[in-house]
Amino acid sequence: MSSTVSRQQLLDLLANFCDTWAGTPSVPAADLFAHDVELFSSHRGNAQGREEVLGLLRGDFAGLEAVRISATNRVPRVSSDDSVVGAYVYGQAQRASGAADGEAALFGGVLVLSFESRESRLFIRTVRFQLGWAEGVTALLAGWQLPPMNRAWRPGDQPAVVVSEMDAPWHRIPVSELPISDEDAVAEAWFRYVWALDQADFVLFEQSFSENIEAELTPMGRMKGRRTLMGTLKAFRLPWPWMQHYGEPVQVEIEPDGNSAALLLGRITPGQTQTPEGKQLYGAHYRIRTVRSGEESWQISQMEYIPGWISFE
């Protein structure tokens, strides 16, 4: 499969799925979904077959005219017999496009798409979406099973449909055959770190850092060493199962030696993503150093989190 699949092709399919889900399809459903596509969702249940899946997706925003869904932290991976894209998604739903922001429902979660190849084309074969959080006027999300955000697990809570140890792109395809630039691979080092943190996948977490990592993170302060950082972040994360870090690379600089790189990354805050002038707005940013740990793999060696709203030219 890998010889005929490109990174951009998978990312385009992800974008097409988000458009279709939001009710503004950019391609026909028959060009996007396999005939026997399956959907597993934590908020609305499961569906099988193209028409049933489309019906469930359309029902998510019944009666709402203004829906936007974006994907960040995008990680495509491919092997000889499998292809997958993992991403964080966030959305905003309103009754009409002119409604005030205060009349909107905001939501987000983890999305994993798997694909099948037919006649030299890719189609979505499996959709898994785990709703992580919802806020604002959540009554607009009629029929949704909202996640427990301010309490621990209780008997009767449904099992997650995205289980990182089984579904994360790095676990599904440990060695990807998809060509990737150093710049994209450096950004993926941060995507892997926050996925591991947010999904409590501590095996994946360990792979994200160099042995002698140094980090300055709010509110933990300065930390040094993989063991100290992992132990602190693990304790920090456990009370917050709805935690989700959205981000995108702003600048990547590969050092002349080709084995180290600097990454400037913006932290996205859903619902507040643009300035009044239309510039990209971030709620915080990271300054990160990475080191090469394999031919196409990088680990974080230094990381500084800087809170505060910011835009970059």
Rosetta silent file (secondary structure, phi, psi, omega in degrees, C-alpha in Angstrom):
SEQUENCE: MSSTVSRQQLLDLLANFCDTWAGTPSVPAADLFAHDVELFSSHRGNAQGREEVLGLLRGDFAGLEAVRISATNRVPRVSSDDSVVGAYVYGQAQRASGAADGEAALFGGVLVLSFESRESRLFIRTVRFQLGWAEGVTALLAGWQLPPMNRAWRPGDQPAVVVSEMDAPWHRIPVSELPISDEDAVAEAWFRYVWALDQADFVLFEQSFSENIEAELTPMGRMKGRRTLMGTLKAFRLPWPWMQHYGEPVQVEIEPDGNSAALLLGRITPGQTQTPEGKQLYGAHYRIRTVRSGEESWQISQMEYIPGWISFE
SCORE:     score description
SCORE:     0.000 S_00000001
   1 L     0.000  -34.561 -171.193    0.000    0.000    0.000 S_00000001
   2 H   -63.938  -29.908 -175.875    2.806    2.417    0.889 S_00000001
   3 H   -68.300  -18.566 -177.523    4.164    2.717   -2.645 S_00000001
   4 H  -113.676    6.357 -176.007    0.953    4.377   -3.848 S_00000001
   5 L  -114.395  135.563  176.635    0.081    6.487   -0.806 S_00000001
   6 L  -114.187  158.092  176.991    1.329    9.994   -0.078 S_00000001
   7 H   -58.444  -45.530 -177.432    1.225   12.005    3.123 S_00000001
   8 H   -64.563  -35.304  177.888   -0.834   14.724    1.456 S_00000001
   9 H   -60.110  -43.768  179.524   -3.355   12.175    0.180 S_00000001
  10 H   -68.306  -40.334  179.109   -4.046   10.977    3.730 S_00000001
  11 H   -67.283  -33.654  176.636   -4.260   14.509    5.108 S_00000001
  12 H   -66.171  -39.792  177.882   -6.685   15.454    2.330 S_00000001
  13 H   -64.123  -38.235  175.550   -8.908   12.515    3.255 S_00000001
  14 H   -61.318  -46.931  179.242   -8.858   13.683    6.876 S_00000001
  15 H   -62.984  -40.484  178.562   -9.878   17.196    5.803 S_00000001
  16 H   -63.119  -38.161  177.325  -12.614   15.786    3.550 S_00000001
  17 H   -63.064  -45.837 -179.628  -13.979   13.758    6.459 S_00000001
  18 H   -61.118  -39.712  177.693  -14.124   16.850    8.701 S_00000001
  19 H   -63.552  -44.727  179.754  -15.940   18.782    5.955 S_00000001
  20 H   -62.948  -42.579  179.483  -18.463   15.984    5.478 S_00000001
  21 H   -62.587  -37.902 -179.153  -19.045   15.720    9.219 S_00000001
  22 L   -77.283   -4.889  178.512  -19.634   19.479    9.454 S_00000001
  23 L    89.696   12.531  178.457  -22.260   19.280    6.710 S_00000001
  24 L  -127.137   66.361 -173.256  -20.175   20.961    3.999 S_00000001
  25 L   -62.247  137.760  179.102  -18.856   18.005    1.983 S_00000001
  26 L  -100.781  -11.671  175.703  -16.017   18.748   -0.410 S_00000001
  27 L  -141.639  156.136  175.797  -16.195   15.363   -2.196 S_00000001
  28 L   -61.577  146.747 -178.424  -19.015   12.865   -2.830 S_00000001
  29 H   -59.292  -33.626 -179.294  -19.482   10.337   -0.043 S_00000001
  30 H   -68.097  -19.930  176.613  -18.842    7.488   -2.480 S_00000001
  31 H   -90.982   -4.810 -175.497  -15.358    8.932   -3.097 S_00000001
  32 L  -111.865  -45.856 -173.793  -14.613    9.169    0.622 S_00000001
  33 E  -105.946  140.170  169.621  -16.077    6.146    2.416 S_00000001
  34 E   -65.209  155.644 -178.255  -15.721    2.461    1.680 S_00000001
  35 E   -59.472  -38.713 -177.199  -19.046    0.726    1.114 S_00000001
  36 E  -101.719   29.733 -178.914  -18.685   -1.238    4.376 S_00000001
  37 E   -54.732  145.407  176.426  -17.220    1.618    6.419 S_00000001
  38 E  -120.231  141.455  177.227  -17.600    1.331   10.206 S_00000001
  39 E  -123.876  131.093  176.353  -17.913    4.188   12.677 S_00000001
  40 E  -123.068  119.130 -178.832  -17.312    3.900   16.424 S_00000001
  41 E  -133.116  145.447  179.703  -18.107    6.975   18.497 S_00000001
  42 L   -81.043  -19.781 -172.477  -18.308    7.616   22.217 S_00000001
  43 L   -99.619  -19.794 -176.920  -20.969   10.312   21.900 S_00000001
  44 L  -139.226    5.833  177.958  -23.516    8.760   19.512 S_00000001
  45 E    90.605 -161.667 -171.280  -22.776    5.079   19.244 S_00000001
  46 E  -115.716  161.677  176.988  -21.751    2.991   16.264 S_00000001
  47 E  -151.376  153.934  179.357  -22.791    2.598   12.640 S_00000001
  48 E  -138.473  136.719 -177.305  -21.884    0.288    9.754 S_00000001
  49 L    95.245  145.850 -173.117  -22.228    0.850    6.021 S_00000001
  50 H   -57.146  -48.190 -175.903  -21.870    4.068    4.089 S_00000001
  51 H   -67.816  -39.115  179.370  -25.482    5.235    4.328 S_00000001
  52 H   -67.868  -39.212  177.696  -25.815    4.414    8.036 S_00000001
  53 H   -64.927  -44.873  178.138  -22.536    6.198    8.827 S_00000001
  54 H   -60.765  -39.453  178.846  -23.601    9.250    6.823 S_00000001
  55 H   -62.581  -41.307  178.795  -26.924    9.277    8.646 S_00000001
  56 H   -66.770  -43.547  179.386  -25.214    9.275   12.033 S_00000001
  57 H   -62.528  -43.453  179.772  -22.790   12.037   11.019 S_00000001
  58 H   -64.872  -34.703 -179.357  -25.597   14.204    9.626 S_00000001
  59 H   -70.597  -17.614 -179.855  -27.623   13.670   12.783 S_00000001
  60 L   -59.995  -33.335 -174.480  -24.851   15.079   14.962 S_00000001
  61 L  -127.458   37.458  179.858  -25.751   18.643   13.967 S_00000001
  62 L   -59.990  129.797  178.969  -29.408   18.399   12.958 S_00000001
  63 L    83.720   -1.172  179.253  -31.000   21.860   12.873 S_00000001
  64 L  -105.959  133.006 -174.440  -27.655   23.667   13.086 S_00000001
  65 L  -102.467  -17.790 -176.515  -26.553   25.778   10.121 S_00000001
  66 E  -123.935   99.824 -179.406  -23.085   26.921   11.182 S_00000001
  67 E  -129.346  129.771  175.861  -20.667   24.112   12.037 S_00000001
  68 E  -126.589  132.903  178.932  -16.891   24.244   11.760 S_00000001
  69 E  -130.960  127.681 -178.347  -14.584   21.303   12.482 S_00000001
  70 E  -121.958  152.020  178.276  -10.792   21.529   12.389 S_00000001
  71 E  -119.504  132.967  175.145   -8.062   18.918   12.724 S_00000001
  72 E  -129.322 -178.316  176.726   -4.674   19.491   14.348 S_00000001
  73 E    50.496   44.012 -171.530   -1.858   17.234   15.630 S_00000001
  74 E   -81.602  127.154 -177.182   -2.212   15.238   12.410 S_00000001
  75 E  -132.194  100.741  173.508   -0.158   12.023   12.197 S_00000001
  76 E   -92.582  141.364  177.405   -0.390    9.842    9.069 S_00000001
  77 E  -143.857  148.093 -173.832    1.429    6.496    9.001 S_00000001
  78 E  -140.793  140.591  169.526    1.589    3.736    6.416 S_00000001
  79 E  -125.765 -175.540 -177.136    2.837    0.148    6.202 S_00000001
  80 L   -64.345  -24.608 -176.929    2.720   -2.397    3.412 S_00000001
  81 L  -130.989   15.394 -177.171   -0.782   -3.499    4.396 S_00000001
  82 E  -154.739  151.839  173.196   -2.218   -0.676    6.524 S_00000001
  83 E  -148.448  142.591 -173.027   -2.651    3.094    6.590 S_00000001
  84 E  -151.634  150.959  170.793   -3.955    5.324    9.358 S_00000001
  85 E  -130.655  127.511  171.732   -4.287    8.959   10.373 S_00000001
  86 E  -109.394  145.821 -178.465   -4.612   10.086   13.963 S_00000001
  87 E  -159.200  158.831  166.152   -5.595   13.655   14.827 S_00000001
  88 E   -95.818  136.453  176.809   -7.107   15.930   17.410 S_00000001
  89 E  -123.202  148.393  172.342  -10.299   17.624   16.244 S_00000001
  90 E  -140.896  150.896 -175.927  -12.234   20.534   17.656 S_00000001
  91 E  -145.162  164.883  176.698  -15.443   22.123   16.488 S_00000001
  92 E  -135.323  130.590 -177.278  -17.940   24.898   16.990 S_00000001
  93 E  -127.253  132.333  179.709  -21.664   24.531   16.313 S_00000001
  94 E  -136.438  159.474  178.784  -24.277   27.303   16.157 S_00000001
  95 L   -67.259  -37.789 -179.048  -27.866   27.560   15.027 S_00000001
  96 L  -146.305  157.353 -175.607  -26.992   30.195   12.414 S_00000001
  97 L   -65.047  -23.799 -179.393  -23.842   31.828   11.080 S_00000001
  98 L   -88.937    0.813 -178.087  -24.793   35.204   12.564 S_00000001
  99 L   -68.130  148.938  178.457  -25.192   33.884   16.107 S_00000001
 100 L   -68.841  154.727 -179.723  -22.934   35.287   18.807 S_00000001
 101 H   -57.853  -30.649 -179.813  -20.027   33.173   20.005 S_00000001
 102 H   -68.038  -11.130  179.934  -21.768   32.857   23.369 S_00000001
 103 H  -102.565   21.927 -176.073  -24.545   30.904   21.637 S_00000001
 104 L  -110.482  153.058  169.086  -22.203   28.198   20.373 S_00000001
 105 E  -101.444  133.211  176.188  -21.327   24.715   21.510 S_00000001
 106 E  -111.360  145.604 -178.745  -17.636   23.847   21.499 S_00000001
 107 E  -156.062  162.554  177.689  -16.346   20.278   21.477 S_00000001
 108 E  -166.698  165.533  179.791  -13.249   18.245   20.749 S_00000001
 109 E  -179.771 -164.497 -176.238  -11.697   14.832   20.890 S_00000001
 110 E  -108.373  132.256 -178.411   -9.447   12.227   19.300 S_00000001
 111 E  -122.424  133.404  174.862  -10.053   10.909   15.792 S_00000001
 112 E  -129.443  121.475  177.176   -8.469    7.853   14.167 S_00000001
 113 E  -110.615  134.230  172.687   -9.169    6.992   10.526 S_00000001
 114 E  -115.073  154.089 -171.278   -8.163    3.721    8.873 S_00000001
 115 E  -128.944  158.466  169.757   -8.225    3.170    5.129 S_00000001
 116 E  -126.907  150.592  179.989   -8.594    0.504    2.484 S_00000001
 117 E  -103.783  132.804  177.871   -7.225    0.582   -1.039 S_00000001
 118 E  -145.770  124.041  179.467   -9.420   -0.259   -4.014 S_00000001
 119 L    54.073   45.487  176.620   -8.593    0.296   -7.671 S_00000001
 120 L    64.734   21.781  176.491   -5.540    2.384   -6.703 S_00000001
 121 E  -128.838  152.061  178.154   -7.649    4.704   -4.530 S_00000001
 122 E  -100.280  141.557  176.212   -7.992    5.057   -0.778 S_00000001
 123 E  -134.192  147.441  177.447  -11.301    5.028    1.060 S_00000001
 124 E   -69.517  123.351 -179.590  -12.066    5.436    4.765 S_00000001
 125 E  -101.910  -35.369 -178.475  -12.729    1.974    6.182 S_00000001
 126 E  -139.519  137.207  174.844  -12.944    2.695    9.924 S_00000001
 127 E  -121.810  126.481  172.913  -13.700    5.831   11.927 S_00000001
 128 E  -124.559  124.046  179.033  -13.045    6.031   15.652 S_00000001
 129 E  -131.742  122.553  176.681  -13.917    9.212   17.535 S_00000001
 130 E  -108.039  109.892  177.293  -13.571    9.695   21.273 S_00000001
 131 E   -70.133  122.522 -176.740  -15.285   12.874   22.468 S_00000001
 132 E   -98.115  -31.051 -176.178  -13.012   14.377   25.105 S_00000001
 133 E  -160.617  157.541  174.401  -14.782   17.583   26.110 S_00000001
 134 E  -152.906  141.684 -179.641  -17.719   19.850   25.382 S_00000001
 135 E  -152.211  176.971 -175.846  -18.563   23.333   26.657 S_00000001
 136 E    82.529 -144.691 -178.503  -20.690   26.369   25.891 S_00000001
 137 L   -84.640   76.813 -174.478  -24.327   25.792   24.891 S_00000001
 138 H   -70.119  -11.992  175.560  -24.062   22.005   24.897 S_00000001
 139 H   -63.128  -20.429  176.713  -27.852   21.703   24.595 S_00000001
 140 H   -67.647  -21.816 -178.287  -27.272   22.336   20.881 S_00000001
 141 L   -89.809   66.598 -173.694  -25.592   18.928   20.700 S_00000001
 142 L   -64.161  133.672  177.169  -28.876   17.060   20.837 S_00000001
 143 L    82.463    2.020 -179.696  -28.623   13.342   21.407 S_00000001
 144 L   -84.042  141.978  169.691  -24.943   13.435   22.341 S_00000001
 145 L   -91.629  103.208 -174.744  -23.589   11.446   25.258 S_00000001
 146 L   -78.266  148.055 -176.061  -21.284   14.027   26.808 S_00000001
 147 L   -75.079  151.212  173.487  -18.110   12.851   28.543 S_00000001
 148 L   -73.742  108.660 -172.727  -17.674   12.983   32.333 S_00000001
 149 L   -99.683  -22.660 -173.356  -15.303   15.932   32.639 S_00000001
 150 L  -121.885   29.678  177.587  -15.315   16.747   36.333 S_00000001
 151 L  -154.510  164.820  177.179  -15.360   13.349   37.978 S_00000001
 152 L   -81.296  174.613  178.095  -13.545   10.035   37.988 S_00000001
 153 L   -60.509  144.844  176.061  -14.745    6.852   36.304 S_00000001
 154 L  -131.507  153.581  172.635  -17.912    5.268   37.675 S_00000001
 155 L   -54.627  134.605 -177.535  -19.580    1.884   37.111 S_00000001
 156 L   103.136  -19.851  175.002  -21.788    2.207   34.058 S_00000001
 157 L   -65.027  138.089 -177.070  -19.437    4.509   32.125 S_00000001
 158 L   -75.245  146.414  176.516  -18.941    3.177   28.614 S_00000001
 159 L   -62.532  150.009  178.095  -15.515    1.894   27.513 S_00000001
 160 L   -65.464  145.799  176.364  -13.470    4.255   25.358 S_00000001
 161 L   -92.241  -17.137  171.281  -13.674    3.711   21.613 S_00000001
 162 L  -112.819  111.068  177.654  -10.143    5.067   21.151 S_00000001
 163 L  -110.466  110.825 -169.508   -7.674    3.092   23.271 S_00000001
 164 H   -55.133  -43.400 -176.898   -4.258    4.595   22.706 S_00000001
 165 H   -61.351  -18.030  178.607   -2.293    1.413   23.326 S_00000001
 166 H  -110.393  -28.897 -168.880   -4.252   -0.184   20.457 S_00000001
 167 H  -111.936  -17.378 -179.862   -5.250    2.741   18.240 S_00000001
 168 L   -57.713  140.440 -178.323   -2.502    5.389   18.387 S_00000001
 169 H   -53.875  -35.946 -177.948   -0.817    5.695   14.970 S_00000001
 170 H   -70.686  -27.707  175.715    2.596    4.866   16.492 S_00000001
 171 H   -83.556  -40.643  179.066    1.247    1.623   17.952 S_00000001
 172 H   -60.187  -43.703 -178.458   -0.806    0.672   14.909 S_00000001
 173 L  -132.394   87.360 -175.995    2.199    1.147   12.631 S_00000001
 174 L   -59.573  -37.202  178.748    5.432    1.195   14.684 S_00000001
 175 L  -120.486  105.859 -177.953    7.610    1.683   11.604 S_00000001
 176 L   -83.784  139.572  176.589    5.985    3.872    8.975 S_00000001
 177 L   -95.827    4.563 -178.691    7.003    3.530    5.343 S_00000001
 178 L   -79.867  123.111  177.298    5.527    6.933    4.495 S_00000001
 179 L   -58.877  140.808 -177.999    8.215    9.442    3.480 S_00000001
 180 L  -143.900  138.940  177.827    8.355   12.395    5.888 S_00000001
 181 L   -74.260  158.826  176.157   10.416   15.577    5.926 S_00000001
 182 H   -59.844  -37.580 -179.023   12.622   16.395    8.906 S_00000001
 183 H   -62.766  -44.427  178.314   10.389   19.400    9.622 S_00000001
 184 H   -68.242  -36.180 -179.962    7.244   17.256    9.822 S_00000001
 185 H   -67.647  -36.004  177.080    9.068   14.606   11.856 S_00000001
 186 H   -65.237  -44.804  177.765   10.225   17.224   14.383 S_00000001
 187 H   -61.816  -36.549 -179.020    6.657   18.503   14.802 S_00000001
 188 H   -64.806  -26.086  176.627    5.468   14.923   15.229 S_00000001
 189 H   -59.788  -40.002  177.577    7.742   14.568   18.264 S_00000001
 190 H   -73.053  -39.941  177.884    5.514   17.082   20.079 S_00000001
 191 H   -57.813  -41.026  179.903    2.318   15.488   18.733 S_00000001
 192 H   -66.205  -41.208  179.101    3.456   12.142   20.156 S_00000001
 193 H   -60.349  -50.080 -175.464    4.268   13.727   23.527 S_00000001
 194 H   -73.545  -31.998  174.192    0.878   15.402   23.982 S_00000001
 195 H   -60.388  -47.739 -179.547   -1.021   12.374   22.650 S_00000001
 196 H   -61.168  -42.232  179.504    0.780   10.222   25.215 S_00000001
 197 H   -66.264  -50.273 -174.945    0.100   12.739   27.989 S_00000001
 198 H   -67.957  -34.901 -177.559   -3.553   13.358   27.124 S_00000001
 199 L   -96.033    7.397  178.314   -4.375    9.689   26.522 S_00000001
 200 L    54.871   40.160  178.390   -2.370    8.442   29.543 S_00000001
 201 L  -100.375   89.745 -168.509   -0.282    6.204   27.271 S_00000001
 202 H   -81.388  -14.399  169.474    2.889    6.067   29.328 S_00000001
 203 H   -68.786  -48.079  177.300    4.698    3.589   27.059 S_00000001
 204 H   -64.409  -34.074  179.431    4.376    6.079   24.229 S_00000001
 205 H   -57.354  -46.328 -177.115    5.228    8.836   26.700 S_00000001
 206 H   -61.521  -35.184 -177.557    8.673    7.400   27.421 S_00000001
 207 L   -71.705  -10.366 -173.442    9.536    7.333   23.724 S_00000001
 208 L   -82.822  -18.917 -170.181    8.902   11.074   23.425 S_00000001
 209 E  -120.763  148.140  168.889   11.893   12.314   25.465 S_00000001
 210 E   -74.298  162.318 -176.326   15.645   12.044   25.401 S_00000001
 211 E   -60.327  -37.159 -174.501   17.262   10.651   28.562 S_00000001
 212 E  -106.745   31.822 -178.606   18.581   14.049   29.691 S_00000001
 213 E   -55.876  144.929  172.140   15.615   16.222   28.754 S_00000001
 214 E  -122.512  135.618 -176.947   15.239   19.605   30.440 S_00000001
 215 E  -142.145  145.723  173.472   11.835   21.266   30.645 S_00000001
 216 E  -123.928  104.742 -174.353   10.255   24.419   32.042 S_00000001
 217 E  -128.455  138.117  174.360    6.497   23.865   32.305 S_00000001
 218 L   -84.041  133.379    2.423    3.734   25.747   34.101 S_00000001
 219 L   -99.486   13.534 -172.272    2.892   25.067   36.905 S_00000001
 220 L   -76.029  -25.862 -178.048    5.519   22.366   37.586 S_00000001
 221 E    89.422 -158.171 -175.850    8.575   24.552   37.089 S_00000001
 222 E   -86.011  134.062  179.538   11.983   23.415   35.857 S_00000001
 223 E  -134.161  151.818  179.866   12.641   19.687   35.584 S_00000001
 224 E  -139.072  132.965  177.989   15.601   17.666   34.349 S_00000001
 225 L    98.942  140.800 -177.840   15.805   14.045   33.279 S_00000001
 226 H   -60.010  -42.284 -177.744   13.275   11.699   31.671 S_00000001
 227 H   -62.868  -46.189 -179.862   12.357    9.994   34.948 S_00000001
 228 H   -63.165  -45.682 -178.254   11.640   13.261   36.777 S_00000001
 229 H   -64.131  -46.646 -178.586    9.648   14.714   33.895 S_00000001
 230 H   -64.233  -43.597 -179.888    7.578   11.570   33.315 S_00000001
 231 H   -62.687  -40.269 -179.670    6.833   11.074   37.005 S_00000001
 232 H   -69.688  -47.829 -178.015    5.747   14.682   37.441 S_00000001
 233 H   -66.693  -33.876  177.575    3.617   14.869   34.301 S_00000001
 234 H   -62.459  -46.321  178.292    1.979   11.527   35.062 S_00000001
 235 H   -65.888  -36.543 -179.808    0.850   12.771   38.493 S_00000001
 236 H   -65.671  -38.651 -172.803   -0.190   16.115   36.985 S_00000001
 237 H   -79.750  -31.685 -168.424   -2.327   14.528   34.284 S_00000001
 238 L   -54.596  -38.696 -179.247   -4.238   11.841   36.221 S_00000001
 239 L   -75.027   -5.805 -172.498   -6.973   14.085   37.724 S_00000001
 240 L  -122.558   73.703 -177.535   -7.783   15.602   34.295 S_00000001
 241 L   -66.104  -17.267 -179.648   -8.970   12.863   31.891 S_00000001
 242 L   -89.534    2.890 -177.170  -10.421   15.491   29.525 S_00000001
 243 L   -58.598  135.946  177.916   -7.044   17.190   28.977 S_00000001
 244 L  -151.453  123.850 -177.709   -6.248   17.843   25.313 S_00000001
 245 L  -104.188  107.112  175.769   -3.348   19.848   23.880 S_00000001
 246 E   -93.187  137.245  179.645   -3.995   21.291   20.429 S_00000001
 247 E  -160.887  164.328  175.364   -1.012   22.768   18.647 S_00000001
 248 E  -147.566  146.513  179.522    0.678   23.447   15.340 S_00000001
 249 E   -69.598  135.026  175.744    4.272   24.148   14.330 S_00000001
 250 E   -98.271  -39.241 -179.835    5.038   27.791   13.615 S_00000001
 251 E  -153.534  136.846  175.308    8.709   27.382   12.725 S_00000001
 252 E  -128.099  128.124  178.095   11.126   24.455   12.451 S_00000001
 253 E  -123.847  114.969  177.068   14.873   24.947   12.031 S_00000001
 254 E   -85.106  127.525 -179.949   17.073   21.919   11.355 S_00000001
 255 L   -69.847  156.397 -177.776   20.641   22.462   12.584 S_00000001
 256 L   -55.042  -29.499 -179.318   23.541   22.043   10.089 S_00000001
 257 L   -73.130  -11.801  178.838   24.533   18.727   11.675 S_00000001
 258 L    74.188    2.167 -176.451   21.120   17.322   10.712 S_00000001
 259 L  -116.397    3.325  176.475   20.742   15.696   14.136 S_00000001
 260 E  -144.230  157.209 -175.892   19.174   18.492   16.183 S_00000001
 261 E  -155.725  155.405  175.576   16.417   20.992   15.548 S_00000001
 262 E  -110.640  136.209 -178.535   14.524   23.920   17.073 S_00000001
 263 E  -127.050  124.349  170.709   10.731   23.955   17.071 S_00000001
 264 E  -104.151  120.799 -172.594    8.472   26.944   17.763 S_00000001
 265 E  -130.491  133.196  179.470    4.965   25.646   18.349 S_00000001
 266 E   -94.260  135.976  177.191    1.693   27.472   19.020 S_00000001
 267 E   -90.283  117.667 -176.831   -0.864   26.127   21.498 S_00000001
 268 E   -85.491  133.419  175.251   -4.341   26.371   19.984 S_00000001
 269 L  -110.955  104.512 -179.160   -7.293   27.305   22.201 S_00000001
 270 L   -53.221  136.602 -178.219  -10.557   26.180   20.546 S_00000001
 271 L    92.719  -14.506  179.047  -13.037   29.025   20.265 S_00000001
 272 L  -141.175   68.290 -171.603  -10.298   31.663   20.302 S_00000001
 273 L  -109.318   -3.468 -179.791   -8.137   30.930   17.286 S_00000001
 274 E  -139.599  148.029  172.202   -8.011   34.299   15.476 S_00000001
 275 L   -77.683  166.855  175.675   -7.313   37.942   16.277 S_00000001
 276 L   -56.308  -24.761  179.601   -9.854   40.612   15.211 S_00000001
 277 L   -86.024   -0.641  178.287   -7.566   41.172   12.209 S_00000001
 278 L    90.191    6.790  177.720   -7.852   37.514   11.176 S_00000001
 279 L   -79.542  153.174  176.432   -4.355   36.424   12.247 S_00000001
 280 E   -64.323  131.184 -177.533   -3.778   33.035   13.843 S_00000001
 281 L  -118.001  136.463  178.902   -3.973   33.404   17.630 S_00000001
 282 E  -120.581  144.052  178.986   -2.405   31.089   20.179 S_00000001
 283 E   -80.641  -14.133  178.020   -3.140   30.835   23.882 S_00000001
 284 E  -170.821  176.009  174.789    0.489   29.967   24.632 S_00000001
 285 E  -149.102  162.878  179.975    3.556   28.697   22.834 S_00000001
 286 E  -119.171  142.822  166.465    6.444   26.271   23.247 S_00000001
 287 E  -114.181  118.777 -167.374   10.118   26.614   22.456 S_00000001
 288 E  -129.165  140.945  169.486   11.445   23.115   21.928 S_00000001
 289 E  -112.038  139.356  178.483   14.748   21.471   21.071 S_00000001
 290 E  -128.323  157.182  175.671   14.753   17.999   19.560 S_00000001
 291 E  -127.702  145.410  179.717   17.409   15.404   18.759 S_00000001
 292 E   -70.166  131.546  178.675   17.295   12.738   16.090 S_00000001
 293 E  -117.388    0.042  178.906   16.675    9.266   17.541 S_00000001
 294 E  -172.315 -179.764 -176.561   16.329    7.369   14.282 S_00000001
 295 L   -57.160  -40.811 -179.153   16.296    7.878   10.542 S_00000001
 296 L  -130.956   27.691 -177.696   12.865    9.568   10.671 S_00000001
 297 E  -129.186  141.317 -177.932   12.276    9.837   14.431 S_00000001
 298 E  -131.203  152.954  175.383   13.036   12.658   16.870 S_00000001
 299 E  -124.131  151.625  178.308   12.849   13.088   20.650 S_00000001
 300 E   -78.191  128.294  178.504   12.347   16.213   22.732 S_00000001
 301 E  -110.334  -26.730  175.365   15.528   17.263   24.542 S_00000001
 302 E  -144.376  143.172 -179.336   14.472   20.702   25.837 S_00000001
 303 E  -151.355  129.014  177.187   11.016   22.205   26.208 S_00000001
 304 E  -126.763  126.203  177.546    9.789   25.527   27.545 S_00000001
 305 E   -99.463  126.895 -176.001    6.100   26.379   27.851 S_00000001
 306 E  -121.662  103.816 -178.728    5.329   30.112   27.671 S_00000001
 307 E   -72.266  158.989  176.516    1.745   31.066   28.614 S_00000001
 308 E   120.592  140.189 -178.603    0.007   34.130   27.198 S_00000001
 309 E   -64.905  139.120 -176.728   -1.877   35.077   24.039 S_00000001
 310 E  -157.605  148.367  170.008    0.401   35.590   21.035 S_00000001
 311 L  -124.866  150.732  178.522    0.403   35.847   17.239 S_00000001
 312 L  -117.768  143.188  177.665    3.408   35.337   15.000 S_00000001
 313 L   -74.392    0.000    0.000    4.165   37.162   11.768 S_00000001
